[in-house]
Amino acid sequence: MTPNLGTAPLPRCLRRSSTPEAAPQLSRLLRNAAHSAEPSSRAPPPPSPLLAPAGPAPFWAPRRHFVGGRCPGPKPVSRGCHGNAARPARPGLDSMRGKRALGPWLVMAGALLVLLGLIGGSQVLKAFDYFYPSKGQQQMYKLDISWPKIPEYFTGQTFCVAVDSLHGLVYVGQRGDDVPKVLVFSEEGYFLYSWNDTVEMPHGIFVLNTATDSSVWITDVGAGKYGHTVKRYSPSGKLLQILGTPGNAGSSLNPIQFDQPAEIFVEESGDMYVVDGDGGMNNRLLKLSTDYKEIWLSGENGTGIGQFKIPHSVTVDCYGRVWVADRDNKRIQVFDKVTGEWLGAWSSCFSEDGPYSVRFTSDYKYLIVAQMNINRLAILAAPPVGIIGDCAIVNAIQLADETKPHLVDIDMKSGAIYIAEIGAQQVQKYVPIS
C-alpha cells in the first residue's frame, strides 16, 4: 500500500492559482532572425573571461527600475542549474505564389515565410520549438522570443539556471575554458554582470531570499581544487560558505563530503536538500539543517525503494513532499520532508527517457520535468495531499533536436519557465499563455 500524508487544509499558494489558456506561438528562430537584422554596429560581447556589464545595475546599487520592468512585490520568494539541428527547407515555395485557391493553410505558410524573409534577409530556418498537447489539452506556454536581448553572452555550455523572483534576476551557470561561469540577467533579458572566482564546473544553481539576505547556492562537480562542493555566494559573487572538502570526493557525514553533487534546494527556514551523485560514488538524498548537519539521509546505488541511480534534481512542494529525479532509474521518487519516509514513485511517464529536472509551477498544480535525450519538457499533473498515485502527462513542450534541456527553474511570481540547454548552449524562457 502506498503511504500517504493524510489530509490537510488547502495551502494558501493554491488559493491564488490560475490555469493558463491556450494560444499559438512562433519559433525561437524568429528571434534569431531578428538579431541578424539588427544594425551591424552592435558588437558581440568581449572575449574576456569576465564580461563587461550591460543594461541596468545590480539590484543592490542605487537605480531606477529596469527598462520595461516592474516593481517587485513585497513577499520574499525562494527559488532554486545541448545547438539546434538543421531542418530541411520545404520544397515548392515558388509555386505557391498567387495560389490562394489552394487553401488558407498555404496562404498562412506563405505569409509566415515572407515575414521571416523581411526580418532576417537570408536567414535560414534551421529548427523551431513546438508543442504537442495531450488529447483534449491546449498549449499552456509560449516562447518569449525577446529573451535574452543578446544571446551571444552565452559563451559556454549552459548547465543550470535559477530565478530570483523577488529582485527580477536570472542566474545562469555555464561551463567552458576561459568563460565566465555565472551570468546574471534581468527578467527582461538584459545582461547585467558575471563572476567566475572559485567556480569550476557548475551543475546546479539555486537562489534563496530571506527577510534579511539573498544568496546563490551552486553545486560544483569539478575534479580540480574547487570541485565536489556545495557553495554559497552573495548575489555579486562573493564566496560565503563551502560545504564539502574542495577537490576531494567522499561520503562522510562528519565532516560532510560530496562526490559530484548534482543539485540543491533550500527552504526559507534554511533547511536544505542535496542530491549527491551525478555519476560519482554516492547516490543519495541528504537533508541538512541550518548548521549543515544531517537531519536524515536516503539512498544508495540500486533500483529498490529509496535507492537511486544518479539522483539529478530535487524540489519541494507546498504539501511537505520532496521530489527527486532518479535519472537512470527513469523515475521520480517522493519523500516526506520531515521524516524522510518514502511516499511513492512515478515511472510510467518516463519509458522514453529519465527525468533530468523537476520544478513545480507557481500555482503548484503542475510538475515541469526536463527529459534531455528526447528534447522535451513534460508537464505533469501534481497530486494534491494524500496518495501520490501514478503520473499523468497533461501537456508538453517539444524542443528542437539536439537542444538537450538539462535543468530548469520557474519564476514563482510570473510563472515563466527558464530552460538551461546544453546542446543549444543557451537559456530559453517560456511564459504562461493567459
C-alpha positions in Angstrom: 0.0 0.0 0.0 1.3 3.4 -0.9 1.8 5.6 2.2 0.1 8.9 2.4 0.3 12.1 4.4 -3.4 12.2 5.5 -5.4 15.3 5.0 -4.6 19.0 5.3 -6.2 22.3 4.6 -5.7 23.8 1.2 -2.4 25.7 1.2 -2.6 29.4 0.6 -0.4 29.1 -2.5 -3.2 27.2 -4.2 -5.9 29.7 -3.4 -4.2 32.2 -5.7 -3.8 29.8 -8.7 -5.0 30.3 -12.2 -4.8 28.0 -15.2 -3.2 29.4 -18.4 -5.4 29.4 -21.5 -4.2 28.3 -24.9 -2.7 30.4 -27.7 -0.3 29.8 -30.6 3.5 30.6 -30.6 6.3 31.4 -33.0 9.6 29.7 -33.2 12.6 30.9 -31.3 14.3 31.2 -34.8 12.2 34.3 -35.3 14.2 35.8 -32.5 17.5 34.7 -34.2 16.3 36.2 -37.5 15.6 39.5 -35.7 19.1 39.5 -34.2 20.6 39.0 -37.6 18.7 42.0 -38.9 20.0 44.4 -36.2 22.5 47.0 -37.2 26.0 45.7 -37.5 27.2 48.4 -35.2 26.2 46.3 -32.2 29.4 44.5 -31.3 29.4 41.0 -29.8 30.4 40.7 -26.1 34.2 40.8 -25.5 36.1 37.5 -25.2 37.2 38.4 -21.7 36.5 35.8 -19.0 34.6 38.4 -17.1 32.1 40.1 -19.3 31.5 43.8 -19.0 28.1 44.7 -17.6 25.4 45.9 -19.9 21.9 47.1 -19.1 20.7 48.1 -15.6 22.8 48.0 -12.5 22.6 45.2 -9.9 19.6 45.4 -7.5 21.7 46.4 -4.6 23.1 49.5 -6.4 21.1 52.8 -6.4 19.0 52.7 -9.6 15.7 53.2 -11.2 13.5 50.3 -12.3 14.8 48.1 -15.1 13.7 49.2 -18.6 10.3 47.5 -19.1 10.4 46.1 -15.6 8.1 46.4 -12.7 8.5 47.0 -9.0 8.9 43.6 -7.3 6.3 42.6 -4.8 6.9 42.7 -1.1 6.6 39.0 -0.5 10.0 37.2 -0.4 10.2 34.2 -2.7 12.9 31.5 -2.6 13.7 29.5 -5.7 16.3 27.3 -7.0 21.2 24.9 -12.9 22.6 20.7 -25.7 22.6 23.8 -30.9 19.6 23.1 -32.8 19.5 20.5 -35.6 19.2 21.7 -39.1 15.7 21.3 -40.6 15.5 21.0 -44.4 13.8 23.7 -46.3 10.3 22.9 -47.6 10.1 22.4 -51.4 7.9 24.1 -53.9 7.8 27.6 -52.2 8.0 29.4 -55.6 5.0 27.5 -56.9 2.8 28.8 -54.1 2.8 32.4 -55.3 -0.7 33.5 -56.2 -2.4 30.2 -55.5 -4.8 31.3 -52.8 -7.2 28.7 -54.1 -5.0 26.0 -52.6 -6.4 26.8 -49.2 -5.9 29.0 -46.2 -3.0 27.0 -44.8 -0.8 27.6 -47.8 -1.6 31.3 -47.6 -0.7 31.4 -44.0 2.5 29.5 -44.6 3.5 31.8 -47.4 2.8 34.9 -45.3 5.0 33.5 -42.5 7.9 32.8 -44.9 7.6 36.3 -46.3 7.7 37.7 -42.8 10.8 35.7 -42.0 12.4 37.0 -45.2 11.6 40.6 -44.3 13.0 40.2 -40.8 16.0 38.1 -41.4 17.0 38.6 -45.0 18.9 35.4 -46.0 18.4 33.9 -42.5 17.8 30.1 -42.9 15.1 28.5 -40.8 17.1 25.8 -39.1 14.8 24.5 -36.4 11.9 25.5 -34.2 10.3 24.6 -30.9 6.8 23.3 -30.9 4.2 21.8 -28.6 2.3 18.6 -28.8 -0.5 18.9 -26.2 -2.2 15.8 -24.9 -5.6 14.9 -26.4 -8.1 17.4 -25.3 -5.4 19.8 -24.0 -4.2 23.0 -25.5 -0.9 24.9 -25.4 0.0 26.2 -21.9 3.2 28.1 -22.7 4.7 30.1 -25.5 8.3 31.0 -26.2 9.5 34.5 -25.3 11.5 35.4 -28.4 12.8 38.6 -26.8 14.7 36.8 -24.0 17.6 37.3 -23.8 18.2 40.5 -25.6 21.7 39.4 -26.8 22.1 35.6 -26.8 25.8 36.0 -27.7 26.6 36.4 -24.0 26.2 32.6 -23.7 29.7 31.6 -24.4 29.8 28.1 -22.9 27.6 25.1 -22.2 24.6 26.3 -20.1 24.0 23.7 -17.5 21.8 25.4 -14.9 19.5 28.4 -14.3 17.9 29.9 -11.2 15.4 32.7 -10.8 15.4 35.4 -8.1 11.7 36.3 -8.4 12.0 38.9 -5.7 14.6 41.1 -7.4 13.8 40.1 -11.0 17.2 38.4 -11.7 18.1 35.2 -13.6 21.4 33.4 -12.8 22.9 31.1 -15.4 25.7 28.6 -14.8 27.9 27.6 -17.8 31.0 25.6 -18.4 33.9 26.0 -20.8 37.5 27.2 -21.0 38.1 30.9 -20.4 34.4 31.7 -20.0 32.6 33.3 -17.0 30.9 30.6 -15.0 28.0 32.6 -13.8 26.0 35.1 -15.9 23.3 37.4 -14.4 20.4 38.7 -16.5 17.4 40.8 -15.7 13.9 39.2 -16.1 13.5 41.4 -19.2 16.6 39.7 -20.8 19.3 42.4 -20.3 22.8 41.1 -19.4 23.9 42.7 -16.1 27.2 41.2 -15.0 29.2 37.9 -14.5 31.5 36.3 -12.0 34.0 33.4 -12.1 36.0 33.0 -8.9 36.1 29.6 -7.2 33.5 28.1 -9.6 34.9 25.2 -11.6 32.1 23.1 -13.1 28.7 24.4 -12.1 26.0 21.7 -12.2 23.0 23.0 -10.2 22.2 26.5 -9.0 19.6 27.9 -6.6 18.6 31.3 -5.3 17.4 31.8 -1.7 15.8 35.0 -0.5 15.1 35.6 3.2 13.8 38.7 5.0 17.4 40.0 5.5 19.5 38.4 2.9 19.9 36.9 -0.6 22.2 34.1 -1.5 23.1 31.9 -4.5 23.9 28.2 -4.0 25.9 26.3 -6.6 26.9 22.6 -6.8 30.3 22.2 -8.3 31.2 18.8 -9.8 34.7 19.7 -11.0 37.6 17.4 -10.3 40.0 20.3 -9.5 40.6 22.3 -6.4 37.1 23.7 -6.2 35.1 20.6 -7.1 32.9 18.2 -5.1 31.4 21.0 -3.1 28.2 23.0 -2.5 28.9 26.7 -2.2 27.0 29.8 -1.1 27.7 33.1 -2.8 26.4 36.7 -2.4 24.5 38.0 -5.5 27.7 39.7 -6.6 29.7 36.5 -6.5 31.5 36.8 -3.1 32.1 33.3 -1.6 30.3 33.0 1.7 30.3 29.3 2.6 31.7 26.0 1.4 30.2 22.6 2.2 32.4 19.6 1.5 36.1 19.2 1.0 37.2 21.2 -2.0 38.9 19.0 -4.5 38.3 15.7 -2.6 35.4 13.4 -3.2 33.9 11.5 -0.3 30.9 10.0 1.5 31.5 11.2 5.1 28.7 12.9 7.0 31.0 14.4 9.7 32.6 16.3 8.2 30.2 16.5 5.3 31.7 15.4 1.9 30.2 15.0 -1.6 31.1 13.3 -4.8 29.7 15.3 -7.8 26.7 16.8 -6.0 24.0 17.4 -8.6 21.6 20.0 -7.2 20.4 21.7 -4.0 17.0 23.0 -2.9 16.9 25.4 0.1 13.8 26.2 2.1 13.1 29.6 3.6 13.7 28.1 7.0 17.3 27.3 5.9 16.8 23.5 5.8 18.4 22.2 2.6 18.1 19.1 0.4 21.1 17.9 -1.7 21.1 15.2 -4.3 24.6 13.9 -4.2 25.8 11.7 -7.1 26.0 12.9 -10.6 27.9 9.8 -11.6 30.2 9.6 -8.6 30.4 7.1 -5.7 27.3 8.5 -3.9 23.6 8.0 -4.8 21.8 9.7 -2.0 19.4 12.4 -0.9 20.5 14.4 2.1 18.5 16.8 4.3 20.7 19.2 6.2 19.9 21.6 9.0 20.7 25.3 9.1 24.1 24.5 10.7 24.7 21.9 7.9 24.2 18.8 10.0 22.5 15.7 8.7 18.7 15.5 9.6 18.1 12.5 7.5 19.5 10.6 4.6 18.0 8.3 2.0 19.6 6.3 -0.8 22.3 4.1 -2.1 23.1 2.8 -5.5 20.3 0.5 -6.7 16.8 0.1 -8.1 14.8 -0.5 -5.0 12.6 1.8 -2.9 14.6 4.7 -1.8 17.6 3.7 -3.9 19.0 5.8 -6.7 20.9 5.7 -9.9 22.1 9.3 -10.4 19.7 11.4 -8.4 19.8 14.5 -10.6 17.4 17.1 -9.3 15.3 17.9 -6.2 12.4 20.1 -5.3 9.9 20.5 -2.5 6.1 21.1 -2.9 3.8 23.1 -0.5 2.4 19.8 1.0 5.7 18.9 2.6 6.9 16.4 0.0 10.4 16.1 -1.5 10.5 15.1 -5.2 13.7 13.6 -6.7 14.5 13.0 -10.3 16.0 9.5 -10.2 17.5 9.8 -13.6 19.0 6.5 -14.7 16.2 4.6 -12.9 13.8 6.5 -15.1 11.5 7.5 -12.3 10.7 10.2 -9.8 10.7 9.3 -6.1 8.8 11.2 -3.4 9.7 11.5 0.3 8.2 13.1 3.4 10.3 16.2 4.1 10.0 15.9 7.9 10.7 12.2 8.4 12.3 11.1 5.1 9.7 8.4 4.7 9.3 7.1 1.2 5.8 8.1 -0.2 5.8 6.7 -3.7 7.3 6.8 -7.2 6.4 7.7 -10.7 7.9 5.7 -13.6 5.2 5.1 -16.3 5.8 8.6 -17.8 9.5 8.1 -18.4 9.8 5.0 -20.5 11.5 7.0 -23.3 13.9 9.0 -21.2 14.5 9.5 -17.5 13.8 12.8 -15.7 16.6 15.3 -15.5 15.0 18.2 -13.8 11.9 18.7 -11.5 10.3 22.0 -10.7 6.7 22.9 -9.7 4.8 25.7 -11.4 3.9 28.8 -9.4 0.4 27.5 -8.5 1.8 24.0 -7.6 -0.7 22.4 -10.0 1.9 21.0 -12.3 5.3 19.5 -12.2 7.7 20.5 -15.0 10.1 17.7 -15.9 13.0 18.0 -18.4 13.9 14.9 -20.4 17.2 15.7 -22.1 17.7 12.9 -24.5 14.3 13.4 -26.2 14.5 17.2 -26.0 11.2 17.5 -24.1 9.7 19.3 -21.2 6.8 17.2 -19.8 4.1 18.9 -17.9 2.6 16.5 -15.3 -0.4 16.9 -13.1 0.7 17.4 -9.5 -1.2 15.3 -7.0 -2.9 17.0 -4.0 -2.1 16.0 -0.4 -2.6 12.3 0.1 -1.8 9.3 -2.2 0.9 10.0 -4.8 -0.8 7.8 -7.3 0.6 7.5 -10.9 1.9 10.2 -13.2 -0.1 11.8 -16.0 1.4 14.0 -18.7 -1.2 16.7 -19.5 1.0 18.8 -21.8 4.5 19.1 -23.2 7.0 21.4 -24.8 8.8 19.6 -27.6 12.1 21.4 -28.2 14.3 21.2 -31.4 16.6 18.2 -32.0 19.8 18.3 -30.0 18.6 21.1 -27.8 19.2 18.9 -24.7 17.4 20.6 -21.8 19.4 19.9 -18.7 17.9 21.8 -15.7 15.0 24.3 -15.4 13.7 26.8 -13.0 10.4 28.6 -12.5 9.7 32.3 -11.8 7.3 31.9 -8.9 5.9 35.4 -9.5 5.2 35.4 -13.3 5.1 31.6 -13.8 7.7 31.7 -16.6 9.9 28.6 -17.2 13.6 29.1 -17.9 15.4 26.2 -19.6 19.2 25.6 -19.5 20.0 23.8 -22.7 23.4 22.1 -23.0 23.2 21.3 -26.7 21.9 24.7 -27.9 24.2 26.4 -25.4 21.5 28.9 -24.3 18.7 29.5 -21.9 15.2 29.9 -23.2 12.2 31.5 -21.5 8.6 30.2 -21.9 5.7 32.2 -20.5 2.2 31.0 -19.5 -0.5 31.7 -22.1 -3.3 33.8 -20.5 
